[in-house]
Amino acid sequence: MKRRFLYGFTLSGLLLGAVLLRPGAHLIQAIRHDEHNLPAAASGYADDVSRLNQTRMDTIVPVAADTAQALRQLRGLLAQARTRHLPVSIAGARHSMGGHTIAPGGMQVNMRPFRHMRLDIVSGTLTVGAGALWADIIPYLNRHGRAISTMQSDNAFSVGGSISVNCHGWQHNRPPIAATVQAFRLLKADGAVVTCSRQQNAELFGLVLGGYGLFGILLDVQLQTVPNEVYSYHRVPVPAAGYDAAYRRHVDQNPQARMVYGRLNVNREQFLEHATLNYFAYERPATRQQPLTDPGFAATKRAVFLSSKEDDYGKELRWNAEQLFSRLMVGQEVSRNQIMNENPELYLNQSAGRTDILHEYFIPRRQFYRFVQQLQRIVPRHQTNLLNVTIRNVYRDEDTFMRYADEEMFAFVMFFDQPATAEADQQMQPLTQELTAAALQLGGTYYLPYRLHATPAQLRTAYPMADAFFQKKLQYDPQEVFQNYFYQRYKPQPVPAAVAQATH
Ligand SMILES: Cc1cc2nc3c(=O)[nH]c(=O)nc-3n(C[C@H](O)[C@H](O)[C@H](O)COP(=O)(O)OP(=O)(O)OC[C@H]3O[C@@H](n4cnc5c(N)ncnc54)[C@H](O)[C@@H]3O)c2cc1C
């Protein structure tokens, strides 16, 4: 009897060992490849998180933390730029990926030190320096029982960068962040400071939100906040074809749903055929003592994510691990501030030879599954390593000039791993253009802070107001003081004299 038990026990142990051997070995391999050897930025050069834009600059200036001092410093810098005919670009956390914070040979203002903040407890309005990161703001608001209304899915971004790209996140059934901006102060190219809101300088207000730093330097911003709350976490596995119906049932018809994201499987077998709908439902208000904790299981989450870079088995492993353990990882209940306080370092590349590149396409909701089918057709034809597809919804944007959402959209956020080389970047261009064309054909748009691979014609189809936007830019900044790679690539190009003559 005893011996039979011993045999059974040993056999189960061996079987369990055999089952765990492959995933264990895979995770160890992923951890070994996680080299943490990113080179330090070369002195006198600027780059962004893509590490594909290293550019020689004339000057890189960290702004002073004190408002009066910063204003004096920035006015001096603008005067110098005008005299020396140098372009000025503005940098927050530099998580845009197409040189949006860089104008070659110019002056770059690093806004990060400018991070003062004050909450009006009665109105819930936060006045904050444009260089502050969400990671600075969330703990501050948490102490007052308040939370950000709309932001990205992670905390590593600056306020100025976030509103200049008009970001959005998991806060469902909301327009992008612009809807939560009440006012801001802007330092213009001529050195004047203006306050912009829906009542004051309304045109400039709409141009600066989503305006990629082309109209001036955002100094401080008034943001509407919301109460911090406690949510329960729910996860619904569905076929991708049934995602919209599941969304209708679990989210649209659920007044308690507060934050939502979807995920599609990326392993080759049954590519994008499965989805999970993840939502956080309101349970009760958070107390002011609701602590913010370090995210649990950080090393395990990173190892599982990195294993999906390795090969298809790793992608399947990650998908299965998320199916089995996500409830354990998130916990039964979690506060809004805790969810939004995740740092992307948890999954961002740290190895010198590689980089992570994001794409994002906004698709009218009724076309959701047709776009999934297009992705299934297009992506496997290209040599890529697609790690992740997340789905969010975003409501119509009523506030910005360069709008990406004229109706409710489902946003497809795609995350690619690739070598950090110009050749690999070039190889991704046809894929990006094909995906952009597919989005445009379905009445969708694409997000602008990533690689500048879309053609100028695609930009103008996605953003029919683009030429008017660039004209307004010249009206407010006739000397083109504020520039970046995005502006230089897409602004209307002068027609060559020979072509102009021939058309007369
Ligand atoms: C890992 C990762 C995850 C992401 N997740 C999301 C997401 O969930 N949702 C989403 O919408 N986006 C997302 N993004 C894109 C990101 O939101 C944008 O890149 C955003 O700009 C990040 O803010 P930043 O501080 O890094 O801006 P930066 O990259 O520093 O700047 C972006 C633009 O804003 C301008 N700018 C910055 N500060 C100022 C200022 N003070 N005055 C005037 N102009 C200024 C810059 O000149 C530039 O044109 C993600 C990016 C990465 C890398």
The ligand as an ORCA input file, in Angstrom:
! r2SCAN-3c Opt
* xyz 0 1
  C       5.097     51.828    -24.104
  C       4.168     52.867    -24.625
  C       2.827     52.798    -24.312
  C       1.942     53.755    -24.814
  N       0.623     53.662    -24.474
  C      -0.245     54.583    -24.937
  C      -1.626     54.533    -24.595
  O      -2.068     53.665    -23.855
  N      -2.445     55.500    -25.100
  C      -1.983     56.495    -25.896
  O      -2.772     57.354    -26.308
  N      -0.687     56.566    -26.228
  C       0.185     55.647    -25.778
  N       1.507     55.751    -26.112
  C       1.948     56.884    -26.901
  C       2.222     58.047    -25.937
  O       1.014     58.398    -25.399
  C       2.695     59.296    -26.579
  O       3.944     59.064    -27.109
  C       2.816     60.473    -25.585
  O       3.322     61.522    -26.250
  C       3.685     60.152    -24.458
  O       3.983     61.273    -23.670
  P       5.492     61.769    -23.568
  O       5.608     62.590    -22.353
  O       6.404     60.645    -23.754
  O       5.529     62.715    -24.846
  P       6.801     63.082    -25.771
  O       7.098     61.909    -26.606
  O       7.889     63.632    -24.944
  O       6.151     64.231    -26.666
  C       5.101     63.961    -27.534
  C       4.732     65.233    -28.312
  O       4.294     66.217    -27.380
  C       5.070     67.416    -27.519
  N       5.238     67.985    -26.174
  C       5.721     67.371    -25.075
  N       5.707     68.231    -24.031
  C       5.218     69.400    -24.490
  C       4.982     70.667    -23.896
  N       5.240     70.926    -22.604
  N       4.498     71.659    -24.683
  C       4.208     71.440    -26.007
  N       4.427     70.259    -26.607
  C       4.917     69.247    -25.861
  C       6.381     66.955    -28.120
  O       7.031     68.001    -28.804
  C       5.923     65.839    -29.041
  O       5.508     66.351    -30.271
  C       2.416     54.806    -25.634
  C       3.777     54.873    -25.953
  C       4.648     53.908    -25.460
  C       6.091     53.989    -25.814
*
